[in-house]
Amino acid sequence: MQSTDKQILIVEDNKRHMDRACDILEQLEDVVIFKADNCADAYRYAMEYSIDLFIVDIILEKTKNGITEGVIWKQLLLFFFPILIGTFF
């Protein structure tokens, strides 16, 4: 990893969707991709690395109170980063 590489964190709990997103992004040059399938791992990556782009699945597994973790993660990110929301599949 070079200092000029862009760092992307994908937060997705569906393996097929994660693989597809990685296939698309790996075609880019100077990109480092980090993958997390839950909010705890995503938080760890966000604190350890200088992430340039977050791609977050809004519907991650549900918490005990029925709120999805992806929505909670998105709300946390809104305070720090601009976010584009879309559906890949």
Secondary structure, 3 states (H helix, E strand, C coil): CCCCCEEEEEECCCHHHHHHHHHHHCCCCCEEEEEECCHHHHHHHHHHCCCCEEEECCCCCECCCCCEHHHHHHHHHHCCCCCCCCCCC
